Amino acid sequence: MPQPPHPHPRLLVADQVAGRVSLLDLPSGEEVAALDHRHPAEHAGFLALPDGLVACVDDRAGELLVLDPYGPDAGRPLVRRRIPVAVPAEHLAAAPDGRRLAVTTGLGRNEEAWTGLLTAVDLDAPDGAVAVRVRGRTGEPGVTVLGGPSPLVVLRHREPGELLVHRHHDLMAAPPSCPPVEPVRRIGLPDADGHGDAHDPVTGRVFAAAGSGVHRVRHEGERVAPEPPLPWDADGRTGGRGYYLRLDPVRRTLWSCVRGGPSAPGRWPEWTNDAWWHGLDTGTTGRLELGPGLVFRLAVTARHIAYSRVHPDGDELILLAAPTTPGARPEIAARLPLPAMTGAPRRGGTPWDGVQRRAIAASPGAGLVAVSRGGHGEVHVFDADRAERLTTLTLPTPLDDGGHLALVTPGDGAHADPVGR
């Protein structure tokens, strides 16, 4: 007999340095399952798949892992599938149906790009899951996978700014030995500083963040057509750019954080940060000031957008109340303090080299937000609807570099954002 969905949210906590993945029940924090000797690629992140599954890449083993967070309740293992892929994994994405995936490679622990391997995956090939590796251009490419009768893999290259379009079927038909591949379409971008990708399966649009704005292309049948970019400037607030894009499937909104201020990394406490959003159906764009310091990734809950802000004067979780009526605008609902991190970024140093960081996660089907405390082995769980901290979870490893988190709720529709986070 099939088991009913588990009523509680689940939290995946990856310590990519120590090599451990914990599956916790929320809000109790009870450990349901754990994986040792697993080092998920932090930059590629976790990817929500249909049927409540989650994918990630083990950056040491060179495997794509398909995880089943509610499988242990029915006697199934946490790891449902293991598929060999090229590493170090940079980005991970899936087509909307979750069958076809792509993994790009980046620097890893190297000073410069050294591999241009791209892995295409078909989870439901006739003989079982199949992965094919091909060679493209070295760099740190972003990736999206577009669905439809002829699924496409779109790589976003930073230097030179360019989108390269491949047919997923062609990649899967490539011979062995990592042959070079040529795209079926090249779309030039005006900037050589791209960073941040999103894909809206409803409209078929791909979004790529760059200094000059959010560049767009639209997938229609066999065509991939460029559209006018979206500006970062909005609501009278100008300057800066976003380095991260995320699709909010609840409100069908694109979110980012626009960073401005001095370019020197050592002056990061002076960086300005604005929440930036674009309504995919309304076409409205706006910005809202968050405060100085380091703000990067964000998380989407059922009723809020969550950002973590790191600053020498104190870290905080910022909750934006999402609009509930047409034409309404998001507003800051709460600023909740976060305990300081030993080894946190300091004035005069960079905010990412040899320092502790924070990971953040939420589910679009729940009101919880999880924020890690790098180096302390702690994850703080907040109730966004009540704007309060529920509990602090203690992990058996320190979560150096902040670890990585994924919060899952049954039927939350998170796979409508088909890019790894």
Salt bridges, closest charged atoms under 4 A:
ASP25 OD1 - HIS6 NE2 3.73
ASP25 OD2 - HIS8 ND1 2.94
ASP25 OD1 - ARG10 NE 2.83
GLU31 OE2 - ARG20 NH1 2.96
ASP36 OD1 - ARG20 NE 3.34
GLU42 OE2 - ARG297 NH1 2.73
GLU42 OE2 - HIS404 ND1 3.74
ASP58 OD2 - ARG38 NH1 2.83
GLU63 OE1 - ARG38 NH1 2.79
GLU63 OE2 - ARG82 NH2 3.03
ASP68 OD2 - ARG76 NE 2.83
ASP68 OD2 - ARG80 NH2 3.06
ASP73 OD1 - ARG10 NH2 3.15
GLU90 OE2 - HIS43 ND1 3.56
ASP97 OD2 - ARG100 NH1 3.87
ASP122 OD1 - ARG99 NE 2.68
ASP124 OD1 - ARG81 NH2 3.67
GLU140 OE1 - ARG158 NH1 3.18
GLU162 OE1 - ARG137 NH1 3.16
GLU162 OE2 - ARG186 NH1 3.38
ASP170 OD2 - ARG167 NH1 3.29
GLU182 OE1 - ARG186 NH2 3.08
ASP191 OD2 - HIS215 NE2 3.20
ASP193 OD2 - ARG241 NH1 3.43
ASP197 OD2 - ARG156 NH2 2.74
ASP200 OD2 - ARG252 NH2 2.85
GLU220 OE2 - ARG218 NE 3.51
GLU220 OE1 - ARG223 NH1 3.83
GLU227 OE1 - ARG205 NE 2.60
ASP233 OD1 - ARG287 NH1 3.82
ASP235 OD2 - ARG329 NH2 2.11
ASP248 OD2 - ARG251 NE 2.60
GLU270 OE1 - ARG267 NH2 2.81
ASP274 OD2 - ARG237 NE 2.50
ASP274 OD2 - ARG287 NH2 2.94
ASP281 OD2 - ARG252 NE 2.86
GLU289 OE1 - ARG237 NH2 3.94
ASP313 OD2 - HIS311 ND1 3.69
ASP313 OD1 - ARG347 NH2 3.10
ASP315 OD2 - ARG358 NH2 2.99
GLU316 OE2 - ARG309 NE 2.95
GLU316 OE2 - ARG335 NH1 2.51
GLU378 OE1 - ARG373 NH1 2.98
GLU378 OE1 - HIS380 NE2 3.78
ASP383 OD2 - ARG386 NE 3.14
ASP385 OD2 - ARG303 NH2 2.69
ASP385 OD1 - HIS304 ND1 3.64
GLU388 OE2 - ARG386 NH2 3.27
ASP417 OD2 - ARG246 NE 3.58
ASP417 OD2 - ARG421 NE 3.02
